[in-house]
């Protein structure tokens, strides 16, 4: 975790130059041992690579609930949990720094892999959560299959392979 803090601090302060930050998907992928195209596939699904994307989730009663921010659509509830480890993390930083958003998304995916194995279940949990009720289980599977399709689309050149400095 200390390494992540150092990397995030270097990115936030601009100490890393533009060439070192040439592609945050590649850098975050290397840092967390995740194929950068899986991170791109998630970003494509979550925001269509829009670093300013915001989504407000609707509760089961139809009221506004949590929100998702940036390229990787980091959830506000997840963000609040991460603020215990990273007190400076907030909505504005997630929205204004695409690279930080990618690193946070990669860290969350890596945590899923570490806890549940490097498999589609862990990928599905990125979006659908960890509850073991039928609807969540189905949503995890559906999400994982979307990511698999996007990943294959990126590899085939059907979905653009973008870079964020």
N, C-alpha and C positions, 0 to 999 in steps of 0.2 A: 504494500500500500504506500509506503514511503516513496517508492519509485514513481508511482502515479502522481503523487503530490508534487514531486520535483518536476515531472514532465509537464503537468498542468501549469505549474508556476512559471516554467520557462516559456511555455506557449503564451500564457496570459501577459507576461511582461515583455514579450517580443524579443527575448534574448536569442531564441532560435531564429536564424535568418530565413528568408523566403525559400532558398534552395533546400534547406534542411526540412522545411515544412511543405515541400512541393506537393505532396499528396497525403492528406491526413488519413485517408482510408488505408493506404499502404503502411504508413507509420503506426497507426493504431492496430492494424492487423498484425504487424510484426511484434509490437509490444505485447499483445495479448494472445499471440499464436493462433490467429484466426485468419482464414483466407480473406483478403480485403474485398473480394467480390461478394462474399456473404454479407459483409457490412454494407456494401453498395446495394445488394438485393433488399436488405431491410430498409435502408434509406429510401429506395425507390418505392417500396410498398407503403412506407409510413408517410412520406412527404413528397414523393416524386422529385427528390433532391432539392426541395425548397427549404433553405435554411431559416426562413421566416414563418414557416407553417405553424399554425396553432389550431388545435382541435379541442373542442369542449365535449366531453363525454356526457351522455344522458343516463341518469339513474333509472332503475326499474320502475320508478314512479313518474318518469317523464321530466324530472327536474334536472337542471344543469349539475354536473358532478365535477370530477377531476378534469384537468386539462393536460394536453400533451404539447411539447414545445420542440420546435426546430427540426432539423434533418432526420434525426433518429426518433423523434416524437417521445422525448423523455417525459414520463408522466409526473404530474405535480405531487402526487402522493409518494412516488418513488423518490423524487427530488428531495422532499422533506425528510425522508429516511436517510438519504445520503448526506444531508446537511449536518448530521451528527458527526460524520467522518470528515466532511469538507464544508465547514461553516460558511465559506464565501460563495458557495454554489447557489445560484438563484435564477429565476426566470430570465432576467435581462442578459445574464452571461450565456445561458443556453441558447438564447435567440441571437445574440450578437457575435458569438464565436462558434462558427460551424465546426471547427476543429475540436474544440472542447466537447461539443455535442456528440461528435463521432467517437471520441475517446470514452465518454460516459456510456454511450450505447455499447461500445465494444467491451467495456468493463462489466456491464450488466450481463451481456451474453456470455462472457468468460465465466462469471460467477455461476450462471446456470449450468454451463458445461462442467465446471468443477463439482457442483453439487449433484447433478443428475446424469452426467456423462455427455460426451460429445455426440449428440444424436438429435433427431428431429423433435423429440419431446422437449428438450431444452430450448430449441429454436422457437417452438410454439409458445413456450412460457414467456418469451420476450414480450409477446403481445397479449396472450390470453390469461396469463397468471397461473397459479399453482393449485387452485382448488381442484379436488377430485370429485366433481359433480359432472353428470353427463354433458351438460351444455358447455362447460369449460373444457372438458376433454375433447369434445367435437371441435370447438373453436381452436384449440391448440393444433389439432391435426390439420384443420383447414388452413390456418395461418402458415404452418410449416410447409404445406404443399404449395401455397402461393410463393413463399420464399424460394423453394426449390425451383419453381418455374421461372422466377425472376433471375435466379442465379444462372440457370441454363441459358436464359435469354441474354444475359450479360456476356457469358462465355461465347455464345454464338454471334455476338455483335448486334442482336436485335434490340437490346436495351443499351443506351450509351453508358460507357465506363467513364464517369466524370472524376475529376480531381478537385479537391478543396484544399487550398493552401492555408 
